[in-house]
Amino acid sequence: MVKLEGGRFLMGCDGPKAWSADGEGPVREVTVDSFLLDSCVVSNEQFARFVDDTGYKTDAERFGWSFVFHLHLSKKQRDKLKPSRAVAGLEWWLAVPHANWRSPHGPGSSFQQFMSHPVVHVSWTDASAYCRWAGKRLPTEAEWEYAARGGLVQQTYPWGNRLKLDGKHRCNIFQGRFPTKDTGEDGYRGTAPVDAFEPNAFGLYNCVGNVWEWCQDWFSTDYHLLWPDLTTNPTGPPIGDRRVQRGGSYLCHDSYCNRYRVSARIGNTPDTSGSNVGFRCARNS
């Protein structure tokens, strides 16, 4: 784990790329205490040790299905599943029977091919269970953004404002024509190893792109507006129906979802899982 000294930072974004409907703005000064954060998201290898030790069953395993991006399936599989198991308006997402962390692309696939990659198909509930087993916790949303920014002030990405540096890709996102063709210019079609690409100035890998990361907070678009004085170690609203996710994923693309930015945020129900969702752990210092 990386120890991060506490401090103040400017959280959120007011710029033209911000999704105001997601509650990214306004920019406000926030203070966090010192804490520890995993340098990488949890890998399949790490999650397998947790399951071997506890016998834990994920939500996706209990439900018997999870969401898989359509290009991870064969044409035969896609034709069999569409349209009845496609998400309305987001037809590139298919509810695939027996997809889970062990079989990330559904039956016939195996996590053992991706031991150094992020564990996926984990819900907020699953992530929290792993954290408890490991003696850790999920980061708050404020801690996550403080860490992801790497000490930079109001920059778009963990390394600055330019998506590429010296012509090099710095994160795993979707290149090509979304959602039908991923050219894989960054080296990956799907997840990348948890330590792929260069870390930010705090030594943290893949804070944007690769997989969405669960945070501790309930999701709200206006909590920080209703309670503007809660700027020291904020933890979000006391109740809600969705939990915060941060960082974007390998499916983010400017034409659809440019949320591979340090200020971007979404919310999902605590039992939701998919092939682009993972997490990293935090701990009090």
Sequence and secondary structure as in RCSB ss.txt:
>XXXX:A:sequence
MVKLEGGRFLMGCDGPKAWSADGEGPVREVTVDSFLLDSCVVSNEQFARFVDDTGYKTDAERFGWSFVFHLHLSK
KQRDKLKPSRAVAGLEWWLAVPHANWRSPHGPGSSFQQFMSHPVVHVSWTDASAYCRWAGKRLPTEAEWEYAARG
GLVQQTYPWGNRLKLDGKHRCNIFQGRFPTKDTGEDGYRGTAPVDAFEPNAFGLYNCVGNVWEWCQDWFSTDYHL
LWPDLTTNPTGPPIGDRRVQRGGSYLCHDSYCNRYRVSARIGNTPDTSGSNVGFRCARNS
>XXXX:A:secstr
 EEE  EEEEES  STT  GGGT  S EEEEE  EEE SS  BHHHHHHHHHHH    HHHHHTEEEEEGGGS H
HHHHHHTTTTEETTEEEEEEEET SSSSTTSTT  GGGGTTSB  S  HHHHHHHHHHTT B   HHHHHHHHHT
T SS SBTTBS SEETTEE S    EETTTEE  TTS SS   TT S   TTS   SSSSSEEEEEEE  SSHHH
HSTT  BS    S  S EEEES  TT BTTTB   STT EEEE TT  BTTEE   EEE 
